[in-house]
């Protein structure tokens, strides 16, 4: 990560903030080439809908034309949350480590999806034996720990990736995500809190109360990165860092569900253009996700009623992106196929 200009072990939030000035914009030459070719393909203009938009998006943020989807990667960040001790999840905190082992053994949903779409899977275990602090009692992380987690996420972005799909694993991270989203964007706490791993009744009410306590505890904060440190988790900070590093490396990003999108939205609060190289794979059934997507103006690719996390929705989107790239690069043009173009005369 020499592009970042700092040693990840000594990262600070001020150095993270400075990177916003270095984020590259879209490659307009690649975008123009994509638009020119799209207009010549053997189909009515616009007839492939969002597949056409996705092909252009891939070219624009890969910085080349035609776009390629030969080396997709899914990165899953796993961490534990101190607030889990408040009984906000249907599962105990040790499930995080157990699921990491399941990823390694190839037994999780994301493993099967990566296999189906020929994608690399990388799982990043973040000090599971050292959870964040309970954010109702104080900051979940100090600023140094948050910056180091972001820098760790940055290091996950390697050269020659065609797209980076991001996901997370961490018991209680929907509690953290709900608190972070509410602190960043306002509104009623209940609008941001969902069932997560499946809590209902008194457990859901307890989760809502815990989120409200955390938001109230840190209500004086106005800086998005400080808010991330106070209410977020190490895996959420790592996702934010990975999104930034992917932008520096001209790697398009696919965000997964609620927690993943909340992590990225921290950057959006600093600069809305910082997520232009990102798409959101799916609309989670977590109620806060639909609200957040509207606020950051992101239309997901699909809505399958998913709420698993672990990058499952983002990985499923690889199939759609491969289809977009293959259609764009492989279809014949009207000229090469000897097909007549649409008549310019009125009928």
N, C-alpha and C positions, 0 to 999 in steps of 0.2 A: 504493500500500500504506500509506496513512495509518493504517489500523486497527492496524498493527503498532507504530506509535509510534516508529520509529527509521529512520534513513537507511540503506538497504541497503549503501551504500558503506562505512559505518562500523559495520556490524553486529558484534555480539559474541555469543558463545555464552550469556553471562549474559542478554542481552536476549532471545535465543531461548527460554531456559528460562522467563523471566517470562511469555511468551505462553501457556504452558500454563494459567495461571490465568484466561485470557480466553476459552478455547475454549467455545463455547456447547453446551448439551445438546440433546437431541432436541426437536422441536416436538410436544408431546403433543396439542395441539388438532388439528393436521393428522393425526396418527396416529389419533386417535379418529374423525375424519371418514372416514378411509380404511377403518377397521374397520367403521363403520356402513354405509357404502355396499357394501362387499364382501359383507356379510351379506344384502343385498337383491338381488344380481345373479342373473340367471336361470341358475343352475347349482347343483348340490349343493355345500354348503359345503366348502371345501378342495379342490375337484376340479381347480383349476388349479395346485395345488401351489406351487412356488417362485415362479411368476408372481404369485401373490397376495402373497407375502412381499415380492417386489421392488417391487410397486406401493406397498405400505405404506412400505417403506424409502425410496423416492423421495420420497413425500409428507412423511415425517418429517424428512428432511434437506434437502429444498428449502424446507421451512417453508410449504407451501401444499397445498391440496387443490382439485381433483384434481392429481396430478403431471403434468408435461409433459416431453416428449422432443423438442422442436423445435430445440434448439440444443446438440447434443453437440459436444464438442471432444476431440481427441487431442493431447496434448503429449508430444513426444519430446525428451529431453535427451541430448546427445552430448558425450562427453569422453574424454580419453586417460589411460592409466594407465602410470606408470613401470615397474610390475612386468611389463609386456608384454615388456620387454627380456630377461626370464628365460626366454623361450620357452614360455610357458604356454598359448598360443593356436595354433590351426592357421593363423591369418592374421596378417600383419604389422600394425603399429599404423597405418600409413597408410590402411588400409581404413576406419577410422572417418571420416576426411574424405571419402573416396571415396563412402561410403554416404550421408553428409550431402548430397552433390551429387546422388546418386540420389534421395533424398527430394525435393529441390528440383525435380528434373526430372520427378518423378511416376512413377518406375520401380520403387519398392519395393512389397512386399506391403501395407504399411500404407496406401500411397496408394490402392490398389485397394479396400481395405476401407473406407476413409473415403468413397470415391466411392459404394460400394455402399450405405452407410447414411447418406449425406448429412451427414457430419460434417466439421467444420473440422479441419485439421491444422496444427499449429505445431511447427516444429523449432527447438530452441535449441542453438546451437553454443557450447560453453564452452571457449574458449582452447585449441583442439586442438593448437596449436604449443607449448603449455606443459603437458605432462602432469604428473600428480602424481609425487611421489617414489616410489622403490621402497620399499614398506613393510617389507621385510625388513631395510633399513638404517636406517630411522628413520620418523617419521610420514609418511604419504602427503601430508597437508596440515597446516599449523599451524592453530591454532584460528581465527584471523582469516580465513584462506582458506576454511575450512569454513563459518563463519558467513556469509561473503559469498556462497558458493555456495547456501546455504539461502535467503538473501534473494533471490537471483536466481530461484530456483524459485518463491518467493512471488509475484514480480511477474508470473508467467505466469497467475495466476488473475485473470481479468477479470470485470466484472459481466455478469449475465444468461446465464450458462452453466447449462444444465440438468443436465449431468453432465460431469465431467472424467476422461478416460481417460489414464493415465500410462504411459509407456514410456521405454526407454533404448537408447542405442547407444554402445558403447565396447569396443574390443578389450581383452580381459583383465578385463572387469568381472565375469565369473562367478568369477574367482579372487578378486577383491576382495570380492565378495558372500559367497563361501564363508568367507573369513577373518573377515569381519565377523559373520556368523551364528554361527560357532564361538565367537568371542570373547564375543558377547552371550549365547549360550544354552548353551554347553558341549557336551560329547559328543566323540566321536572325529572327528578331522579328516576321515578317509575317508568319513564319513557325509554330509559337507557338500559334497564335491568331486565334480563330474560332468564330462561330456565337453565341455560348453560348445560351442565352435564345431566340435567333432568330434575332439578329441585322444584318442588311444588309446595303449596300450602304455607305452613309456618317457616319452612326452610327458605322459601322464596321471599317471604316477608323479612326474615332475618338478613338475607342477602341485600335486600333493598335498604334496610336500616344501616347496614355496614357501609354500603356505598355512600349513603347520605352523611354518615359520620366522617368518612374520609374526605368528601368534598368540602364539608364545612370546616374541617381541621385545616385545610390548605387553601381556603378561599382567598387569602390575601395574595397568592401568587398570580402573576400575570404573564410571565415568560413561559412559552410552551415547553422549552427544554427543562426548566426548573419544575414545571408541572409533571413532566414525564418522570423525572427523578422522584418526585414526591408520591406519585400515585401509580406509576407503572411497574413493570417487572423487567428483569434482565433480558428476557427473550423479546419483549416488546421494544426495548431500547436497541437490541441487536438488529431487529427488523428495520427500525428507522435508519440505523447505520448502513445496513445492506442496501437500502433504497438509495441513499446518498452515493455510496460507492458505485453502484450500478450506473447511476447517472454520469459520474465521472468517467466510467469505462465504456460509455455508450452501449449499455446492455438494457434492453427492454425488460420490464418487470411485470409479473402477474401477481396480484395480491389475492389472498385467500378470502376468508370470511371476516367476521366482526372484529375479533381481537387484532388480526393482522392489519385490517384497514384502519383501525384506531391508531395503531402504532405509526403507520405512514401519515396519518392526518396531523400528527404533531409537526411534521415538516410543512404540510399544507398551511397550517396556521402561521408559519413564519413566512412562507412564500407560496402562494397557490400554484405557481408555475413549476414548483419543485416536484410535482407528481405527474407532469405531462408525459413522462416516459412510462407511466404505470397504467395498467388496466385492472379492473376488478373482475375476478372470474365469476363469482356467483353472489346472489343475494341470500344471506343466511336467514334462517328463521328467527334468529335473535332480533327482537324488535328494534333495538338500537341501530342495527346495520342499515335498514332501509332509511331511517332518519339521517344517519351519517352520510350515506351515499347521495342523498338529495342535497345536503349541505355542501359537499365537496364536488358536486356535479359529476358524478361517475355513474354510468349506466352499466350494470353487470352484464356479462355475456349470457347467463342463464339463471334460472331459479328452480332448483330441484328439491327444495325443502331440506337442504343439507345443513348440518351444524356440527360436523365432526371435528373440524380443525385439521391439524397435522398436514396442512398443504393439500388436502384431498381435492378441494374444488379447483385450486390453482393448477394442480397437475392434470385434472380432467380437461382443463382449457387448452392444454398442449395439443390435443387432437384437433380442436377448432383452428388453432394457429397454424398447425401443419397443413390443414386443408386450405387455409387462406393463402399461404406461401406457395403451395403446389399449384393451385389454380392460377395464381398470378404469373408464376414463372413458366408453367408448362402448357397453358392453353395456346392454341394457335391464334394468330392475328387474322383479321379479315383478309389482308393481302396475302399472307402465306398460305391460307386455306382456300383461297379463291372464292370466298363467300362475299356476296354483295352486301354493302353497308346499307344502313337505313336510308330511305329516300328523303331528300330535303324538301320534296314537293308536297304540298298539302293534299290530303285525300278527301 
